[in-house]
Amino acid sequence: MDPLSLIASVIAVLGLVKSSCKGLQKLNKGRKGPYEIEELLSELTSFQTLLEQIKEFVARKEDLRCVNQLREIVRRGREAIDEINTLIPHTWASTHFLQLSETNRRRVTVFRNGTKLRALKGHLRFLSLGLAAALSLLIA
């Protein structure tokens, strides 16, 4: 994979991350929500920051030693974020869910998906560590 296609992949994943963040923020509606949602939002923000740094670095660099590793991390990140987006209620078409109060929507989301949310948060943290390691290799 050439650096340009890697940048395109990163940009696509950044769009998904922003969508996920908006959905999680909408779910919390400015109030302190369940800690699982807040922690996942924090991991998404960290992942987004690392992706931005990778994108900027790759755009300036011509010879990349670890393009394939970066591509794999970005691909796995996209899969995790796609999964998160399926759990966010703004993607649900349930009329019953939409009739619930904001507080009950948060509770239902965490009750239905708490284990999955925690697993995805851990997976994003692992991917973030991989991106950070790749970035430090690129800079060295």
Secondary structure, DSSP 8 states (H G I E B T S, - for coil): --HHHHHHHHHHHHHHHHHHHHHHHHHHTTS---HHHHHHHHHHHHHHHHHHHHHHHHHH-S--S-HHHHHHHHHHHHHHHHHHHHHSGGG---HHHHHS-HHHHHHHHHHHHHHHHHHHHHHHHHHHHHHHHHHHHHH-
